[in-house]
Structures are given as C-alpha cells and as structure tokens.
C-alpha cells in the first residue's frame, strides 16, 4: 500500500504529464495544419491552452504543500524542486504556442512567397513536436538510463531546430532583398517561426531540468 507521500508524488507526476501533453497536442495540431494547409483547428488548440498558467500554479502550490507536510529524501526533494522550474517552462512553451496559433498564417499581399519556406517550417515544427514528446516522456520514465537517452534525443532535436531556423532566417532575408519593397510580413513571419524554435528550447530546458533533478549521478 502506498504511503500518503507516495500518493502525493503520483498525483503531482500525473498532473505534470497531463499539462505537458496538452502542449504536445497543441503543437501536433500546428504540425498537421502546416502539412495540410488547413488551419481550422487552430482556435480549438489555442483554447485548450488557455488555462495552462492556472494549472501550473495549482501544481506549484501542491508541490509546496507536499514539501511542507513531508520530509522527502534527497532524490524526491530534488525532483520536486525541478518540477517547480519545469512548470515555468510549460508556461513559456504554452505562450509561444498560443502566439503562433493566434497569428499564423500571416496575411500577405502576395509579395511574400510563404510556400517556398513551408518545407523547412514543417521540418522545424517536426523537431519541436519530437523534442516535446521526448521531454514529457522523461517525466513518465523511472529508468535513469532511458531518461538519459531521452534527454540526449531532446538535445539532438534542439540542435536540428536551431540549424533549420538558421536556414529559414537566411531564406527570408534573401526574399527580403529580392522584394520590390520592404514589407512587415517578413519580420512577422520570422518572429512567428522563431516562436517554434523557442518552444524547442523550452523542451530542452524541461528535459535537462528533469534529468538533473532525478538522476542519482547528479546529486
């Protein structure tokens, strides 16, 4: 039979996984929309993220009260402290995701040829989704070796995302140089694509925090 503390830990773990999966799901919607050019599900995905900040705050309060009521051992204590930092990364990832959902696709006047950029934007979002999935899987994982492998995979996806973003940035600048007149559309597009790259950064932060928080070799 589980102790009260173990039940609390399970409750917090489940809440962390559930919240993370909402962000993964919303980013999957973005990926499928980019592939199909059908953005009709964007609003529903945006609504699904509306309460992320409040849910993260609830988890934080649950963690704080659990730490106050019980005297967790070093591993559990470090893991709970990592969760307090991870919920902040959830909020930041959610904010970037909602911003993309709200503002993409850019309404263009025909000058910006977005279709030329789409293959790389899709590749960027593919890495973003993979990084998020691996990061959230780490919270579920009990085996330190598997968690380490997942952490490595997240960091690989981040490196790929950085490279792809650099290519998109370069292509956009080429488009700007070839344009008849400088348009705000280019800067808006670059800003939105940057949101996707930032989500991958957040996934990496989540993975690194989780790995450092639960791995015995880092005590």
C-alpha positions in Angstrom: 0.0 0.0 0.0 1.3 3.4 -1.0 2.1 6.0 1.7 0.4 9.4 1.7 3.6 10.9 0.4 3.8 8.4 -2.5 0.2 9.1 -3.4 1.0 12.8 -3.4 4.0 12.2 -5.7 1.9 10.2 -8.1 -0.7 12.9 -8.1 1.9 15.6 -8.9 3.5 13.4 -11.6 0.2 12.8 -13.3 -0.6 16.5 -13.3 2.8 17.3 -14.7 2.3 14.7 -17.5 -1.2 15.9 -18.3 -0.2 19.5 -18.5 2.8 18.7 -20.7 0.7 16.5 -23.0 -1.7 19.5 -23.6 1.3 21.5 -25.0 2.4 18.5 -27.1 -1.2 18.1 -28.5 -1.4 21.8 -29.5 1.9 21.6 -31.3 0.8 18.4 -33.1 -2.2 20.5 -34.4 0.2 23.1 -35.7 2.3 20.4 -37.5 -0.7 18.8 -39.1 -2.0 22.2 -40.2 1.3 23.2 -41.7 1.3 19.9 -43.7 -2.4 20.1 -44.8 -2.7 23.9 -45.0 -5.9 23.5 -43.1 -5.8 25.8 -40.1 -9.4 25.3 -38.9 -8.4 23.6 -35.7 -6.1 26.4 -34.5 -8.7 28.1 -32.4 -9.6 24.9 -30.5 -5.9 24.2 -29.9 -5.5 27.8 -28.6 -8.5 27.4 -26.3 -7.1 24.1 -24.9 -4.0 26.1 -23.7 -5.9 29.0 -22.1 -5.7 27.6 -18.5 -2.1 26.4 -18.6 -0.8 29.2 -16.3 -3.5 28.5 -13.7 -2.9 24.7 -13.9 0.8 25.2 -13.5 0.2 27.4 -10.4 -2.0 24.7 -8.9 0.8 22.2 -9.4 3.3 24.6 -7.8 1.0 25.0 -4.8 0.6 21.2 -4.5 4.4 20.8 -4.6 5.0 23.4 -1.9 2.3 22.0 0.4 3.8 18.5 -0.1 7.3 19.7 0.7 5.9 21.4 3.8 3.9 18.4 5.0 6.5 15.7 4.4 10.3 15.4 4.6 11.2 13.9 1.3 14.5 12.2 0.8 17.2 13.8 -1.5 16.0 12.3 -4.8 12.4 13.2 -4.3 13.2 16.7 -3.0 15.4 17.5 -5.9 12.8 16.1 -8.3 10.1 18.3 -6.8 12.3 21.4 -7.0 12.9 20.6 -10.6 9.1 20.4 -11.2 8.7 23.9 -9.8 11.1 25.1 -12.5 9.5 22.9 -15.2 6.1 24.4 -14.7 7.5 27.8 -15.6 8.9 26.2 -18.8 5.4 24.9 -19.5 4.0 28.4 -19.2 6.6 29.8 -21.6 6.1 27.0 -24.1 2.4 27.5 -24.0 2.7 31.2 -24.5 4.8 30.7 -27.6 2.5 28.1 -28.9 -0.6 30.2 -28.4 1.1 33.2 -30.1 1.8 31.1 -33.2 -1.8 29.7 -33.2 -3.2 33.2 -33.0 -1.1 34.9 -35.7 -0.3 32.2 -38.3 -0.8 32.1 -41.2 0.4 35.7 -42.0 -2.0 37.6 -44.2 0.2 38.5 -47.2 -0.3 40.9 -50.1 1.3 38.4 -52.5 4.9 39.8 -52.1 6.0 37.1 -49.6 6.1 33.7 -51.1 5.5 31.6 -48.0 5.2 28.3 -49.8 8.9 28.4 -50.5 9.6 28.4 -46.8 7.0 25.8 -45.8 9.0 22.7 -46.2 11.6 23.9 -43.7 9.0 25.4 -41.4 7.4 21.9 -41.3 10.8 20.3 -40.5 11.3 22.8 -37.7 7.9 22.0 -36.2 8.6 18.3 -36.6 11.7 18.7 -34.4 9.6 20.8 -32.0 7.0 18.1 -31.5 9.6 15.4 -31.2 11.5 17.4 -28.6 8.4 18.0 -26.5 7.3 14.3 -26.7 10.7 13.1 -25.6 10.8 15.7 -22.7 7.4 14.7 -21.4 8.3 11.0 -21.7 11.1 11.7 -19.3 8.6 12.6 -16.6 7.0 9.2 -17.0 10.2 7.3 -17.1 11.6 5.6 -14.0 14.7 4.1 -15.5 17.6 6.6 -15.3 19.4 5.2 -18.4 16.3 5.5 -20.6 15.7 9.0 -19.2 19.3 9.9 -20.2 18.7 8.6 -23.7 15.5 10.7 -24.0 17.4 13.7 -22.8 20.0 13.2 -25.5 17.3 12.9 -28.1 15.7 16.2 -27.0 19.0 18.0 -27.3 19.6 16.5 -30.7 16.2 17.8 -31.8 17.0 21.2 -30.4 20.3 21.3 -32.4 18.3 20.3 -35.6 15.8 23.0 -34.9 18.5 25.6 -34.5 20.0 24.7 -37.8 16.7 24.7 -39.6 15.7 28.0 -38.1 19.0 29.5 -39.4 18.2 28.2 -42.9 14.7 29.7 -42.8 16.1 33.0 -41.5 18.6 33.1 -44.4 15.9 32.3 -46.9 13.7 35.0 -45.6 16.5 37.6 -45.8 17.0 36.5 -49.4 13.3 37.1 -50.1 13.6 40.5 -48.4 16.5 41.5 -50.6 14.6 40.4 -53.7 11.4 42.2 -52.8 10.3 45.3 -54.5 9.6 47.0 -51.2 10.4 46.0 -47.6 7.3 44.6 -46.0 6.3 44.0 -42.4 5.3 40.5 -43.5 8.9 39.3 -43.5 9.5 40.4 -39.9 6.2 39.0 -38.7 6.9 35.6 -40.4 10.4 35.4 -38.9 9.0 36.3 -35.5 6.4 33.5 -35.6 8.9 30.9 -36.9 11.2 32.0 -34.0 8.3 31.0 -31.7 8.5 27.4 -32.8 12.3 27.4 -32.3 11.8 28.8 -28.8 9.3 26.0 -28.0 12.1 23.5 -28.8 14.3 25.5 -26.4 11.7 25.1 -23.7 11.5 21.4 -24.3 15.3 21.1 -23.9 15.1 23.1 -20.6 12.4 20.7 -19.4 14.5 17.7 -20.3 17.6 19.0 -18.7 15.8 20.0 -15.5 14.1 16.6 -15.3 17.3 14.7 -15.9 19.3 16.7 -13.4 16.5 16.5 -10.9 16.1 12.8 -10.8 19.4 11.3 -11.8 21.4 10.0 -8.9 24.8 10.8 -10.5 23.9 14.5 -10.3 23.3 14.5 -6.5 
